[in-house]
Amino acid sequence: MNFTFQESSVLYGMLAESTTDIILKTDPKGFIVHATSAIAELGLREAGREVGGLVEQHLLDLVSPEAKQQISRAHARALAGEDVDWVEFPAITRDNRKRWFEIRLRALLRHDGAPYGVLAVLRNVDELRSLSERLFTATYTDPLTGLTNRTAFISMLEHMLEAGMDGCLALFSIDFFRTINMQYGQAVGDEVLTVFSDLLREMLRTDDIISRIGSERFAVILPRVTPVEAEGICRRVVTTLAELKQKVGSSHFEMTASASVARIGTSLDSTIERAEMALFVAKAKGRNRLEMEKPVRLAVG
């Protein structure tokens, strides 16, 4: 591919030496004028319109449908003179697999300052994205149940508090879990945890955030609900679990859970403390029940 001096100057500032990067030059409308051979090596599918017996390919022909608007905006910003740094997007390859790329865009300008195209560097980030996702999963996911873990739960609750979002926090604890582990073995105990986590997924709303925060403890963040609404939702979970004779291992036995609900307040510690106290009361009253936080009574002087 031949570049003018100005194009080479722009390219020099954009591109570190790499044989796997794809370099594209487009016209102002986004049609690809030139592309390096790496575009074929990475397996991007051929697409475009036929002009004069040749296939004219548009930049957006390389982009998965859900990302076309994002890349179109990035191209327009580059034409307007902005330095568009790396933008990540999914591309559809020749074998119809979705692969992740990032693109960097700069305008190509005539001597009078008018843009006549865009120079782009396209880079495959599949491996980096896969590694990032694995690290995220390891850091924030409970491996047994697939739910988010305590670290993720604390982060999400802090985010809700900082954003001033209304809602409630529910805590669930499987009753006599230590006894189940001792009597039936850890494998059965693990199955009890997965059965209960599946029940939570099935019965709670799509917006509710479920986390396993301890051995037999689960936390649920219920956004935009009143305590009365949260009580109804969580009481159904406790009642349904008690009514089901679950087959765990080789035995059918009754599983129950204690639960509590507290309104998400002004601080993380206060919200968790009030929910923990209500859960303690539920266990003290015999388990297999739900307790709401007790309202704070102000002393009248």
Secondary structure, DSSP 8 states (H G I E B T S, - for coil): ----HHHHHHHHHH--S-SS-EEEEE-TTSBEEEE-THHHHTTB----EEETTEEE-BGGGGS-GGGHHHHHHHHHHHHTT--EEEEEEEEEBTTS-EEEEEEEEEEEE-TTS-EEEEEEEEEE-HHHHHHHHHHHHHHHB-TTT-SB-HHHHHHHHHHHHHHT--EEEEEEEETTHHHHHHHH-HHHHHHHHHHHHHHHHHHS-TT-EEEE-SSSEEEEEEET--HHHHHHHHHHHHHHHHH-EEEETTEEEE--EEEEEEE--SSHHHHHHHHHHHHHHHHHTTSSSEEE---------
